[in-house]
Amino acid sequence: MHKIRDILRLHAEHHLTGRQIAQSLGLSHSTVLSVLHRVEALGLPWPLPEELDDAGLEARLYPPTPGRFLRRSELAWEAIHRELRRKGVTLRLLWQEYRRDHPEDIAPGTPRGAAAASRRACAVPCAGTHSPA
């Protein structure tokens, strides 16, 4: 976000409220409050140190989240769609089995949304696709 310094300047020097800052910079009120809360939690002074550039400021306010994120490309979508063709197999059942077998992974959202994305990118005919006659 390129407006972090502007948010801080308007708050510290002009004593504007979060709503006034949001309106003047064209941001949402929640975004402005989020930045102000993060800066307060870090205890950053105003004016900011000169050696702290925009990239460094953003990195301090928004550090990378820990953990391994599972990319959808890592999932075996062809195998998933093959399993879904079997009688009695549902996406929820496959999802529960996956979560049981991979508790360390942070899953890519809901199974339904991930499966819909895979159907669009799947090279083999996928269960659940519909072609108008």
C-alpha positions, 0 to 999 in steps of 0.5 A: 500500500503506497498510502501508509505514510499519508495515513500516518501523516494525516493522523499525526500532523493534522489530527484527522479521524480515521473516517476523514483520512479514509475520505481524503485518500479514497480508502475504506475506513477499515483499511485506515484503522487497520494501518493505524492499529498496526503502527500503534502495535509496533510502536513506530514513531512519527515522523518515521525514521528516514532509513525506513523506506516504503517497502520496509514499512510495508514489510514491518506492518504486513509480515508474511504469515507463517506456515506452508500454503498449499497451492492448488496445482499440488493437488491431484485433480484428475485423481479427485475427479476420478474418485468423484465418479464412484458411487457414494463418493462426495466432495465433502468425503474427499475433503474430510479424508484429505484433512485427516491425512494432511493436518499440517497443510493449510487448505485452499479455501473450501473444497467446493470452490477449489473443485470448481476452479479445477474443473475449469482447468482440468484437461480430462472430462470432469464429473459435474461438467455440463454441455448443452445439447 
